[in-house]
Amino acid sequence: MRIDTEPGWLDARVIPGPPHVAVLWPSMFTDSRSWERVVDDLRHKRTLVLIDGWSFGASSDLDRVVGKFNDRCVQGAVAAISQVQNELAAGPVDWLGSAWGGHVGLQLAATRPELVRSLITVSTPIRAASPSMRRQVRMLLPVYRTIGMRGPVRQGLLDGMLTDLTRRTDPEAVDALVAPMSRANRAAIARTVHSAVLNRTDLAWATARVSCPTLMIATDDRGEWSPAECAETTAAMKDARSAVLTGSRALPSLECPTELAALVTDFWAGHAAVKSTTPAVA
């Protein structure tokens, strides 16, 4: 499935399943292959639409740094859901987003509630990037454009996204992060990273407006988004709960896929059979 959007097309892979559709948007620095370890469990519960973000997978390269990037991503998500409704199934979708994909899902559910049956965010901080993270990204992006996924760039990215144990013992998980960042279109990937990380804004306003059933999943090894922050956020939302996955940093779909899939399918079964009737906030 190819979705036309203003920044360029988005590529999406469709995995047939039951009538309800779930749209999955991955984390920054990787593509839809990061979901591979949960697909077999999820495909029995939903038809899956796995989107690649701009500059990743088979999607088009981002040709410029984009301000208010999450707004553009939400517009792309709306286009994707419209195409899903035309080609696969009418009605709202279940949104499953990891980090970047969670940011898109939060703003989408807040501003277009009629499109989202339920929302799951995975390792998705709602605050803007911290000063230390911004400094690190600003320092590493020029190096990445020059040398690619080598040396301090490779080490910094793996340290930030995967636990020590995963880096030592799981080469397949490492490749799911390294391979998408090792493509020839480094300048385009750098523009996407700049747009998504350095231009990331606070999404507390969105959490206050989300009305659909929501599950926010934190991990025990990501300082930027702690289990306590996650629980505090969901406690203030209309129809939300939190969960914690242990032994993972930023990519539990790679590091603890069985546990993540169980959380997702249990949530879909118990909370997302029908769209929430809570009125949307205008």
N, C-alpha and C positions, 0 to 999 in steps of 0.2 A: 504494500500500500504506500503510495507516495502522496504526501499532503502538501499542497501549495501554501506558503506563508510569505509574508513580506520580507523577512530576512533570507529566504530561500526555502527549498523544499525540505520536509522532514520525511525520513524513511521509517516505515513501521512494518514489523513482521506480525502476521496474524496466525495464532495457534488455535484452531477450532476447539470448541468445547460446548458447554451448556448455553442456553439462550442469553443469560446475563453476560455483559461484557465488562472486563476490567482493563483499564489502560495503565501500563507500567512505564514510568519515565525514570531513567537511571540517575546515578550520582554523577557529578562532575568527575572528569579524568577517566571515565570508562564509558562503555556503550552497553547495548542490550545484552551482550554476552554475560554481563554480571548477574543476570537473572537466571542463567541456565540451570543452576543447582536447585531452584525452587519450581521450575516450570512443570515438571512431571507431577508434583503435588497440586499445583494451582490449576492446571488445565482440566482437572476433573470437576472443578467447581465453577469455572468461568471460561468463556472464550477470552483469550489473552491478546492484547494488542501491545507489542513491545516496541516502543519508540526509541530511535537514536536521536540525541540532541545534535544541533548544528555543529559541524566539523568532526563529528564522530560517526562511526559505522558507515552506512551508505547515504547519510544525509548530506546536504550541500554544505560547503564551507562558508563560514561567516566571513564576509568581506570587509568588515569594519568593527571597531569596538562600539558597543551599543550601550547608551545610557538608559536607565530605567529598564534594564534587560528583562526583569521578571514580567513586566507588562507585556513585552514582546513574546515571551514564552507562553504567557496565558493566552494571548491571541492565537499562537500556534496550537495550543491545547484545544481551544474552542474550534478551530478549523479541523483538528483531528477528530474530535467528538462528532462534529457535523458529518464528516465523511463516514465515521463508524455508524452513525444513525442511518445514513443513506444506503450503506453497503452491507451492514451486518445486522443491526437490531435497533429499533426505535427506543427512545427513552434515555434516561440518565445512565451514567457508567459508574462503576466502582473505580476510584483512583488510588493507585499504589505508587508512591514516589519515594525514592531514596535520595536524601540530601537535596541536591538540585531539584529532583522531581518532586520532593516534598514541598519545597518553596513554591513551585508552580501549582501544585495541588491546593495548598492553603489559600493562595490568592484566587485561584479559580473557584473554589468552593465558596469563598467569601463574596465574590462579585458576580458569579453566574450559578447560583444555587440550584437552578432548575436542571443543570447538566450533570450534577454529581449526586449519585445515590449514597455513596459512603466514601470516606477518606481515610487512608492510612499513610502516615509519614514515617520514614525510617531514618534514624540518625539525622534529624533535620533541625538544626538550631534556628530559632526564630529571630535572634538578634542579628544585626549587621556584623560583618567580619570584624574581629578584634584588631586593634592596632598592631599587635605582634604578628598576627596572620597576614595582615596587609603588607607589612614590611617584608616578611618572608617571600610572599608571592611576587612583590615588586622586584625583589632581588633575584629571584630564580627565573622569572619569565625571560629576561634577555639572554640568560645563560642557556635556557631551554631552546630558544630560537636558534642559537648558535651551534650547540652540540647535541641537542636532542636528549633522549632518555639515557643519559650517562652520568657518571660521577655524582656530584652533589644533587643534581636534579632527581636522578633515579632514587638515591638514598633518601632525600627529603620527602619525596612523594610516598614511597613505600612506608617510611617511618610514620607518616601522618595518617595513612589510610588503613594499614594492616598491623596486627599485633606482632610482637617478636616471634611468637610461636608459629604463626602463619607464614611469616617471611622465611623461617628456617625449614619448615616441613611441608609446605604446600605450593609447589612450583606452578600448579595449574591456576591457583588463585593469584599468584604473583603475575602470571602471564595475562590474566584477565584485566590487570591494571596497566602493565607495561606495554602490551601490544597495541591498545588503542592510542597510547601516547607516543608510539614509535613510528607512526606513519609519516609520510613525506610532507604532509600539509601542516608543518609545525607552526607556521605563522598564523594560519587560520585557527588552530587549536589554542594558540596563545591569546588570540582575540576573544575566543569564547571564554577562556578561563578569566581573562581580565574583566569581561563583561559580567560574568556570573559571580565572581568572588570579590573583586575590588569594587564593583558597583552594586553589591548586595545591600539591600536596605532592611530595616527592622520590619518584621511582619506581625508584631503584636496586635496591630489594628485588625489584621485579617483573622487572627484567632478569636477576637471578640465578635466577629460577624459570622463565623462558620456555624451553620445550624444542622448540618447532616450528621449522622453517626460518625464519630471520628475515633481512631486509635492512633496515638503517637507513641512510637517505639524508640526508646533510648538504649544505649549500650553502656557497659560499665567501664569503658576504657577510652572515652572521648571527652577530653576536658572542656571542649567548646559547648557541649550539650550534655549536662549531667542528668542522671535519673531524677534528682530532686527538682531541677529546673523543669524537666518534662512533666513531672507530676503536678507541680505548681501551676503550670500552664493549662493542663487539661482540667484541673479543678475549677478554673475560672471560666471554662467554656460551657456551652449549652448542653451538649450531648457527647461528651468525650471521656476517654479513659487513657491511661498510660500503661506501658509494659516495659520491662527491662530484659535485655538479652546479655548474658555474661560471656566473657571470652571473645569479645569482638570490639573493634574500634569504629571505623566509619562504614564498613561494608559487610554487615551481617549476612547478606545474601550469599556471600562467598565464604564467610568464616563460620557461620552456624545456620546453614540453610534449612535443616530439618526443624529446628526450633522456630525460625522465622516463618516457615510455611505453616506450622501448626498455629501460630498466633494469627496469621492472616486468615486461614480457613475457618478457625473457630470464630473469629470476629465476623466474617461474612455470614456464617451460619446463624449466629446469635443476634446480630445487630443490623444486618444489611439486607434482609430478605425483601424489605420494601423501603422506599424512600421515606426519610423522616418527615413527619407532618408538622414539625416545628416551623412556624412562619419565618421566612427569610427576613433579615434586616435590610431595609432599603439603603 
